[in-house]
Amino acid sequence: MSGFRRRDGGAEVTIRVNGEPVVAREGDSVALALLAAGHAGFGRRPSDGSAVGPYCLMGVCARCNCRIAGRPEEQAC
């Protein structure tokens, strides 16, 4: 469990992450849903393969890019 917390509210929805169900809330960004579910690594560094996660969470840095609905390099935030 991560130390990340979200505000209350929004109906629960289920999304699939790498084929596994993840409970999210209606209105969550993909990044928020992943972080709240304990998924901190969104991709890998080309240099050493280590995990990278979101940084700014406002669409500026592109560190949250991941494949969403089959589309590569989509911003999750």
C-alpha positions as CSV (number, residue, x, y, z in Angstrom):
1,M,0.0,0.0,0.0
2,S,1.4,3.4,-1.0
3,G,1.2,6.5,1.2
4,F,-1.0,8.1,-1.5
5,R,-4.5,9.1,-0.5
6,R,-7.3,10.5,-2.5
7,R,-10.4,12.5,-1.5
8,D,-13.6,10.7,-0.8
9,G,-16.3,10.7,-3.5
10,G,-17.0,9.2,-6.9
11,A,-18.6,5.9,-7.7
12,E,-16.2,2.9,-7.8
13,V,-15.3,1.6,-11.3
14,T,-13.0,-1.2,-12.3
15,I,-10.3,-0.7,-14.9
16,R,-7.9,-3.3,-16.2
17,V,-4.1,-2.8,-15.7
18,N,-2.0,-5.3,-17.6
19,G,-5.1,-7.6,-17.5
20,E,-5.6,-7.3,-13.8
21,P,-8.7,-5.5,-12.3
22,V,-8.0,-2.3,-10.4
23,V,-10.7,-0.4,-8.5
24,A,-10.8,3.3,-9.3
25,R,-13.2,6.1,-8.8
26,E,-15.3,7.8,-11.4
27,G,-13.5,11.0,-12.4
28,D,-10.0,9.7,-11.4
29,S,-7.2,10.3,-14.0
30,V,-5.4,7.1,-14.9
31,A,-2.4,8.2,-12.9
32,L,-4.5,8.8,-9.8
33,A,-6.2,5.4,-10.1
34,L,-2.8,3.7,-10.5
35,L,-1.2,5.5,-7.6
36,A,-4.1,4.9,-5.3
37,A,-3.9,1.2,-6.2
38,G,-0.2,1.1,-5.3
39,H,1.2,1.1,-8.8
40,A,4.1,3.6,-8.7
41,G,6.0,2.5,-11.8
42,F,4.4,3.6,-15.0
43,G,7.3,2.8,-17.4
44,R,11.0,2.0,-17.5
45,R,14.1,4.1,-18.0
46,P,15.9,3.2,-21.2
47,S,19.3,3.6,-19.5
48,D,18.9,0.9,-16.8
49,G,15.4,-0.4,-17.0
50,S,14.4,0.9,-13.6
51,A,10.8,2.0,-12.9
52,V,9.7,5.6,-13.4
53,G,6.5,7.1,-12.1
54,P,4.7,10.4,-12.5
55,Y,6.4,13.6,-11.4
56,C,4.3,16.7,-11.9
57,L,0.8,15.2,-12.3
58,M,-0.3,18.1,-14.4
59,G,0.6,17.1,-18.0
60,V,3.9,19.0,-18.2
61,C,6.7,16.5,-17.7
62,A,5.5,13.3,-19.6
63,R,6.8,11.1,-16.9
64,C,3.3,9.5,-16.5
65,N,3.2,8.4,-20.2
66,C,1.9,4.8,-20.6
67,R,-0.1,2.7,-23.0
68,I,-3.8,3.5,-22.5
69,A,-6.5,1.6,-24.5
70,G,-3.8,0.3,-26.9
71,R,-2.4,3.8,-27.6
72,P,1.3,4.2,-26.6
73,E,2.7,7.3,-24.9
74,E,-0.6,8.6,-23.5
75,Q,-0.4,10.9,-20.5
76,A,-2.0,9.2,-17.6
77,C,-2.4,12.4,-15.6
